[in-house]
Amino acid sequence: MKNMPVWNAKSAELRGYRPLTIGYQLPQELSLLSHTLEDMRRGGINHCLVESADGVAVWRSFRSGTGRAGQHLTPALSPARRGSKNTKTTRTAQRSVPTTRKGKRS
């Protein structure tokens, strides 16, 4: 967090980021913010700090990357997205119909 820039909401939105947390009140919640940022880095999630009314909030990008603010990498396409002919459609769960004890529908 030492050299991490704090953006405004408009510029973060333009770069593809969306809010993940509410604002951390600094300096009281600095340790909570540090733990959140460590988790984001460990998970390789693109994130940035955005100024909010309460202090700073963590925003994330839904693109894959190394967790550095401002760095966007395009996600690799899975075989199903490349137009593979072997894609199977999945069945959705069917709702059960309530029955009486003798098996008749109610």
Helices and strands as residue ranges (DSSP letters): E 6-7, H 9-14, E 17-19, H 30-43, E 45-51, E 56-64
